[in-house]
Amino acid sequence: LGLSGPPGAGKSTFIECFGKMLTERKYKVSVLAVDPSSSTSGGSLLGDKTRMTELSRDMNAYIRPSPTRGTLGGVTRTTNEAILLCEGGGYNVVLVETVGVGQSEFAVADMVDMFILLLPPAGGDELQGIKRGIIEMADLVAINKADGDLIVPARRIQAEYVSALKLLRKRSKVWRPQV
């Protein structure tokens, strides 16, 4: 599964909760978290693993943060090979967390069985910020943080994306993207 979304959408938190659910059901889970590299120093914080503390201690989970090192598309130059290595290593589920979202950070969509776009319910005009590119590639749009005072904005953004997806050309004859 490939996951992308804007900063603050809760990608790492979602992956930790989902990953723990899977390991409790006896799946082996691999997380390939891609972090941006500095254009100045070339360094990267690789902080996603620190936001998945419970999952990182789980013996049925493997978390590998990797820097982009200038690669465009939201992944690293070797993400596809890393996915294959994880599958070969016996991991049932491989989750790839991309750098973040823009209109062109969807290279992972061609590497995975399902591409999930994770969105917060209250981030301004989401449709304007995302536009075509990435939304056309999403197999599933998940509105995260949809509780408390954010239930109404979450329902509104869900309706906006359901409408927007109807306007896009279908990529598959057997699957219609869900929101």
C-alpha positions as a Markdown table, in Angstrom:
| # | Residue | x | y | z |
|---|---|---|---|---|
| 1 | Leu | 0.0 | 0.0 | 0.0 |
| 2 | Gly | 1.3 | 3.4 | -0.8 |
| 3 | Leu | 0.2 | 6.3 | 1.4 |
| 4 | Ser | 0.5 | 10.0 | 0.7 |
| 5 | Gly | -1.0 | 13.2 | 2.0 |
| 6 | Pro | -0.2 | 16.7 | 3.0 |
| 7 | Pro | 1.9 | 17.4 | 6.1 |
| 8 | Gly | -0.1 | 17.0 | 9.2 |
| 9 | Ala | -2.7 | 14.6 | 7.7 |
| 10 | Gly | -1.6 | 11.9 | 10.2 |
| 11 | Lys | 0.2 | 9.6 | 7.8 |
| 12 | Ser | 2.6 | 8.2 | 10.4 |
| 13 | Thr | -0.1 | 8.0 | 13.1 |
| 14 | Phe | -2.4 | 6.1 | 10.7 |
| 15 | Ile | 0.4 | 3.8 | 9.7 |
| 16 | Glu | 1.2 | 3.0 | 13.3 |
| 17 | Cys | -2.4 | 2.2 | 14.2 |
| 18 | Phe | -3.0 | 0.2 | 11.0 |
| 19 | Gly | 0.3 | -1.6 | 11.3 |
| 20 | Lys | -0.4 | -2.6 | 15.0 |
| 21 | Met | -3.8 | -3.9 | 13.9 |
| 22 | Leu | -2.2 | -6.0 | 11.2 |
| 23 | Thr | 0.6 | -7.4 | 13.5 |
| 24 | Glu | -2.1 | -8.3 | 16.1 |
| 25 | Arg | -3.7 | -10.3 | 13.3 |
| 26 | Lys | -0.3 | -12.1 | 12.8 |
| 27 | Tyr | 0.7 | -10.3 | 9.6 |
| 28 | Lys | 4.3 | -9.2 | 9.2 |
| 29 | Val | 4.4 | -5.5 | 8.3 |
| 30 | Ser | 7.1 | -3.5 | 6.6 |
| 31 | Val | 7.0 | 0.3 | 6.6 |
| 32 | Leu | 9.2 | 2.2 | 4.1 |
| 33 | Ala | 9.0 | 5.8 | 5.2 |
| 34 | Val | 10.4 | 8.4 | 2.7 |
| 35 | Asp | 11.6 | 11.7 | 4.1 |
| 36 | Pro | 12.7 | 14.8 | 2.2 |
| 37 | Ser | 16.4 | 15.6 | 1.9 |
| 38 | Ser | 17.7 | 19.1 | 2.4 |
| 39 | Ser | 18.7 | 20.7 | -0.9 |
| 40 | Thr | 21.4 | 22.5 | 1.0 |
| 41 | Ser | 23.1 | 19.8 | 3.1 |
| 42 | Gly | 21.7 | 16.7 | 1.5 |
| 43 | Gly | 20.8 | 15.4 | 5.0 |
| 44 | Ser | 17.4 | 14.2 | 6.2 |
| 45 | Leu | 15.8 | 14.0 | 9.6 |
| 46 | Leu | 14.3 | 10.5 | 9.1 |
| 47 | Gly | 11.8 | 11.3 | 11.8 |
| 48 | Asp | 8.9 | 9.1 | 10.7 |
| 49 | Lys | 10.1 | 6.2 | 12.7 |
| 50 | Thr | 10.1 | 8.2 | 15.9 |
| 51 | Arg | 6.4 | 8.8 | 15.4 |
| 52 | Met | 5.7 | 5.1 | 15.2 |
| 53 | Thr | 7.1 | 4.1 | 18.6 |
| 54 | Glu | 4.8 | 1.2 | 19.4 |
| 55 | Leu | 5.1 | -0.3 | 15.9 |
| 56 | Ser | 8.9 | 0.1 | 15.9 |
| 57 | Arg | 9.1 | -2.2 | 19.0 |
| 58 | Asp | 6.8 | -4.8 | 17.4 |
| 59 | Met | 8.8 | -8.0 | 16.5 |
| 60 | Asn | 6.5 | -8.5 | 13.5 |
| 61 | Ala | 7.2 | -5.0 | 12.1 |
| 62 | Tyr | 10.1 | -3.5 | 10.3 |
| 63 | Ile | 10.4 | 0.3 | 9.7 |
| 64 | Arg | 12.9 | 1.7 | 7.3 |
| 65 | Pro | 13.1 | 5.5 | 6.9 |
| 66 | Ser | 15.0 | 6.6 | 3.8 |
| 67 | Pro | 15.9 | 10.0 | 2.4 |
| 68 | Thr | 14.8 | 11.1 | -1.1 |
| 69 | Arg | 18.3 | 12.4 | -2.0 |
| 70 | Gly | 16.8 | 14.6 | -4.6 |
| 71 | Thr | 14.5 | 12.0 | -6.2 |
| 72 | Leu | 11.2 | 13.5 | -7.4 |
| 73 | Gly | 7.8 | 11.8 | -7.1 |
| 74 | Gly | 7.7 | 11.3 | -3.3 |
| 75 | Val | 9.8 | 8.2 | -3.2 |
| 76 | Thr | 13.5 | 7.2 | -3.3 |
| 77 | Arg | 15.4 | 5.9 | -6.3 |
| 78 | Thr | 15.3 | 2.4 | -4.8 |
| 79 | Thr | 11.8 | 2.3 | -3.3 |
| 80 | Asn | 10.6 | -0.3 | -5.8 |
| 81 | Glu | 13.6 | -2.6 | -5.0 |
| 82 | Ala | 13.0 | -2.1 | -1.3 |
| 83 | Ile | 9.4 | -3.3 | -1.7 |
| 84 | Leu | 10.6 | -6.4 | -3.5 |
| 85 | Leu | 13.2 | -7.1 | -0.8 |
| 86 | Cys | 10.5 | -6.8 | 2.0 |
| 87 | Glu | 8.2 | -9.1 | 0.1 |
| 88 | Gly | 11.1 | -11.6 | -0.4 |
| 89 | Gly | 11.9 | -11.3 | 3.3 |
| 90 | Gly | 8.4 | -12.6 | 4.2 |
| 91 | Tyr | 6.5 | -9.4 | 5.0 |
| 92 | Asn | 2.8 | -9.9 | 4.1 |
| 93 | Val | 2.1 | -6.2 | 4.0 |
| 94 | Val | 4.4 | -3.4 | 2.8 |
| 95 | Leu | 3.3 | 0.2 | 3.6 |
| 96 | Val | 5.2 | 3.0 | 1.7 |
| 97 | Glu | 4.8 | 6.4 | 3.2 |
| 98 | Thr | 5.7 | 9.1 | 0.6 |
| 99 | Val | 7.4 | 12.4 | 1.4 |
| 100 | Gly | 4.1 | 14.2 | 1.3 |
| 101 | Val | 1.6 | 15.6 | -1.2 |
| 102 | Gly | 1.8 | 17.9 | -4.1 |
| 103 | Gln | 0.4 | 17.5 | -7.5 |
| 104 | Ser | 3.2 | 15.2 | -8.7 |
| 105 | Glu | 4.2 | 13.0 | -5.6 |
| 106 | Phe | 2.5 | 9.9 | -6.8 |
| 107 | Ala | 5.3 | 7.7 | -8.3 |
| 108 | Val | 4.5 | 5.1 | -5.6 |
| 109 | Ala | 1.1 | 4.5 | -7.3 |
| 110 | Asp | 2.8 | 2.4 | -10.0 |
| 111 | Met | 4.7 | 0.4 | -7.3 |
| 112 | Val | 1.9 | -0.7 | -5.1 |
| 113 | Asp | -1.4 | -2.6 | -5.3 |
| 114 | Met | -3.4 | 0.3 | -3.7 |
| 115 | Phe | -2.5 | 4.0 | -3.5 |
| 116 | Ile | -4.2 | 5.8 | -0.6 |
| 117 | Leu | -4.4 | 9.6 | -0.3 |
| 118 | Leu | -4.8 | 10.6 | 3.3 |
| 119 | Leu | -6.4 | 14.0 | 3.9 |
| 120 | Pro | -7.2 | 16.1 | 7.0 |
| 121 | Pro | -10.7 | 17.4 | 7.2 |
| 122 | Ala | -9.8 | 21.0 | 7.8 |
| 123 | Gly | -6.9 | 22.2 | 5.7 |
| 124 | Gly | -8.5 | 24.9 | 3.6 |
| 125 | Asp | -9.6 | 24.4 | 0.0 |
| 126 | Glu | -8.3 | 20.8 | -0.5 |
| 127 | Leu | -9.4 | 20.5 | -4.0 |
| 128 | Gln | -7.6 | 23.6 | -5.0 |
| 129 | Gly | -4.4 | 22.5 | -3.3 |
| 130 | Ile | -4.3 | 18.9 | -4.7 |
| 131 | Lys | -5.9 | 19.3 | -8.1 |
| 132 | Arg | -5.7 | 16.6 | -10.7 |
| 133 | Gly | -2.3 | 14.8 | -10.7 |
| 134 | Ile | -2.4 | 12.9 | -7.4 |
| 135 | Ile | -6.2 | 12.6 | -7.1 |
| 136 | Glu | -6.3 | 10.8 | -10.5 |
| 137 | Met | -3.9 | 8.2 | -9.1 |
| 138 | Ala | -5.7 | 7.6 | -5.8 |
| 139 | Asp | -7.5 | 4.2 | -5.3 |
| 140 | Leu | -8.8 | 5.4 | -2.0 |
| 141 | Val | -9.1 | 8.8 | -0.4 |
| 142 | Ala | -9.3 | 8.6 | 3.4 |
| 143 | Ile | -10.3 | 11.6 | 5.4 |
| 144 | Asn | -8.3 | 11.3 | 8.7 |
| 145 | Lys | -8.9 | 13.0 | 12.0 |
| 146 | Ala | -12.6 | 12.9 | 11.5 |
| 147 | Asp | -13.8 | 13.2 | 15.0 |
| 148 | Gly | -15.0 | 15.8 | 17.6 |
| 149 | Asp | -15.4 | 19.2 | 16.1 |
| 150 | Leu | -13.9 | 18.0 | 12.8 |
| 151 | Ile | -16.8 | 15.6 | 11.9 |
| 152 | Val | -18.8 | 18.2 | 9.9 |
| 153 | Pro | -15.7 | 19.5 | 7.9 |
| 154 | Ala | -14.8 | 15.8 | 7.3 |
| 155 | Arg | -18.2 | 15.0 | 5.9 |
| 156 | Arg | -18.0 | 18.2 | 3.7 |
| 157 | Ile | -14.6 | 17.3 | 2.3 |
| 158 | Gln | -15.7 | 13.7 | 1.7 |
| 159 | Ala | -18.7 | 15.0 | -0.4 |
| 160 | Glu | -16.3 | 17.3 | -2.3 |
| 161 | Tyr | -14.0 | 14.4 | -3.2 |
| 162 | Val | -16.8 | 12.1 | -4.1 |
| 163 | Ser | -18.1 | 14.7 | -6.6 |
| 164 | Ala | -14.5 | 15.4 | -7.9 |
| 165 | Leu | -13.8 | 11.7 | -8.5 |
| 166 | Lys | -16.9 | 11.4 | -10.6 |
| 167 | Leu | -15.4 | 13.9 | -13.1 |
| 168 | Leu | -12.2 | 12.0 | -13.6 |
| 169 | Arg | -11.5 | 9.3 | -16.1 |
| 170 | Lys | -11.6 | 5.8 | -14.7 |
| 171 | Arg | -8.2 | 4.1 | -14.5 |
| 172 | Ser | -9.7 | 0.6 | -14.0 |
| 173 | Lys | -12.7 | -1.2 | -15.2 |
| 174 | Val | -13.1 | -3.2 | -12.0 |
| 175 | Trp | -12.4 | -0.6 | -9.3 |
| 176 | Arg | -13.9 | 2.8 | -8.6 |
| 177 | Pro | -11.9 | 5.0 | -6.2 |
| 178 | Gln | -13.7 | 5.3 | -2.8 |
| 179 | Val | -13.7 | 8.2 | -0.4 |
